[in-house]
Amino acid sequence: MTGVIETIAARYSCRTYDGRPLSDDERSAIEELLAGPYAAPFGSRMRFSLLDAPAAGVPGSGQARLGTYGIIRGAPCFLAGAVRDGPGAREDYGFALERIVLILTAMGLATCWLAGTYRRGAFADRLALADGEILPAVTPVGHPAVRPSLIDVVIRAGAGSSRRRSWAELFSFKEEEAGPWAPCLEAVRLGPSATNGQPWRIAKEPGRPVFHLGLAGPAPERSTRRLDAGIAMCHFTLVAAELGLAGAWATPDAARKARHPLLPPGAVHVASWFPA
Ligand SMILES: Cc1cc2nc3c(=O)[nH]c(=O)nc-3n(C[C@H](O)[C@H](O)[C@H](O)COP(=O)(O)O)c2cc1C
């Protein structure tokens, strides 16, 4: 079984699939995974579904097409979910869906977070989105094609998807100061983020492994950056667990409103990690 650190390094946004359907084994593993429970630091209620993507123009399917404006090619299925709106809803959705994405990656399947380039209405219909629920993002699931499509290559180049900000840009302390926690931070750095914006900023308390996670720039509750924060929290948590480092995210309401003094000016404080 591949470790989570390797899986995080192996994951990438795949926009070109080979069209093959999922095998029965893959499908049942995914259905089992989606049955929950979902890990969610803010305690939001969530549900996820595996949706078949009937090929364009298949007559009689009676279902709205799960469109992505031509960005995703050949994906047999999509994963989409609903979360009850409220403080921390998007962070929780980011956390839960990234955990699923990493398990799919370890199974050899490809994915691509989509918060913008998909037809929301068709997905919301298929999920039967209820009042008070939101659908923050979806991902295709399938087997990667051998060659990426032109649009895939163009989007990757445009977003600079293969690049990540340096440790010093994201974290206000040296790697040596992180001690055994350094791989957790490196896993945050390697994470996916919308338009590869990498908005995570982390400060550490001097002398103890307490980490404060913030988001650079404006990050209102409805912002896609909140998903990026959840993804970062997921990577940190899973790597800490793999390394046997106990701890948890504290997510008090007050902390979310505060500007943490250790975080860079303008960064919005999302949550803090305390060792157990
Ligand atoms: C929350 C979130 C939303 C995203 N939305 C889109 C999207 O709408 N369309 C798209 O093509 N890629 C989308 N991406 C993929 C990012 O562009 C990609 O993660 C980033 O460029 C880094 O590339 P990588 O995932 O291959 O490491 C999204 C990623 C995240 C985390």
The ligand as an SDF file (V2000), in Angstrom:
LIG
                    3D

 31 33  0  0  0  0  0  0  0  0999 V2000
  -10.6790   24.1340   -5.0480 C   0  0  0  0  0  0  0  0  0  0  0  0
  -10.1280   23.9050   -6.4340 C   0  0  0  0  0  0  0  0  0  0  0  0
  -10.8710   24.3060   -7.5350 C   0  0  0  0  0  0  0  0  0  0  0  0
  -10.3910   24.0670   -8.8380 C   0  0  0  0  0  0  0  0  0  0  0  0
  -11.1800   24.4140   -9.9080 N   0  0  0  0  0  0  0  0  0  0  0  0
  -10.7580   24.1160  -11.1710 C   0  0  0  0  0  0  0  0  0  0  0  0
  -11.6120   24.3800  -12.2840 C   0  0  0  0  0  0  0  0  0  0  0  0
  -12.7240   24.8860  -12.1560 O   0  0  0  0  0  0  0  0  0  0  0  0
  -11.1630   24.0290  -13.5210 N   0  0  0  0  0  0  0  0  0  0  0  0
   -9.9460   23.4470  -13.7190 C   0  0  0  0  0  0  0  0  0  0  0  0
   -9.6090   23.1470  -14.8670 O   0  0  0  0  0  0  0  0  0  0  0  0
   -9.1020   23.1860  -12.6720 N   0  0  0  0  0  0  0  0  0  0  0  0
   -9.4850   23.5000  -11.4110 C   0  0  0  0  0  0  0  0  0  0  0  0
   -8.6690   23.2150  -10.3350 N   0  0  0  0  0  0  0  0  0  0  0  0
   -7.3670   22.5660  -10.5300 C   0  0  0  0  0  0  0  0  0  0  0  0
   -6.1790   23.5130  -10.2860 C   0  0  0  0  0  0  0  0  0  0  0  0
   -5.9790   24.3440  -11.4100 O   0  0  0  0  0  0  0  0  0  0  0  0
   -4.9230   22.6550   -9.9960 C   0  0  0  0  0  0  0  0  0  0  0  0
   -5.1150   21.9570   -8.7990 O   0  0  0  0  0  0  0  0  0  0  0  0
   -3.6380   23.4920   -9.8710 C   0  0  0  0  0  0  0  0  0  0  0  0
   -3.3630   24.1420  -11.0850 O   0  0  0  0  0  0  0  0  0  0  0  0
   -2.4410   22.6040   -9.4790 C   0  0  0  0  0  0  0  0  0  0  0  0
   -2.2670   21.5640  -10.4080 O   0  0  0  0  0  0  0  0  0  0  0  0
   -2.2610   20.0450   -9.9820 P   0  0  0  0  0  0  0  0  0  0  0  0
   -3.5980   19.7590   -9.3440 O   0  0  0  0  0  0  0  0  0  0  0  0
   -2.0740   19.2610  -11.2480 O   0  0  0  0  0  0  0  0  0  0  0  0
   -1.1520   19.8220   -8.9820 O   0  0  0  0  0  0  0  0  0  0  0  0
   -9.1230   23.4510   -9.0370 C   0  0  0  0  0  0  0  0  0  0  0  0
   -8.3900   23.0620   -7.9070 C   0  0  0  0  0  0  0  0  0  0  0  0
   -8.8790   23.2660   -6.6180 C   0  0  0  0  0  0  0  0  0  0  0  0
   -8.0910   22.7920   -5.4450 C   0  0  0  0  0  0  0  0  0  0  0  0
  1  2  1  0
  2  3  1  0
  2 30  2  0
  3  4  2  0
  4  5  1  0
  4 28  1  0
  5  6  2  0
  6  7  1  0
  6 13  1  0
  7  8  2  0
  7  9  1  0
  9 10  1  0
 10 11  2  0
 10 12  1  0
 12 13  2  0
 13 14  1  0
 14 15  1  0
 14 28  1  0
 15 16  1  0
 16 17  1  0
 16 18  1  0
 18 19  1  0
 18 20  1  0
 20 21  1  0
 20 22  1  0
 22 23  1  0
 23 24  1  0
 24 25  2  0
 24 26  1  0
 24 27  1  0
 28 29  2  0
 29 30  1  0
 30 31  1  0
M  END
$$$$
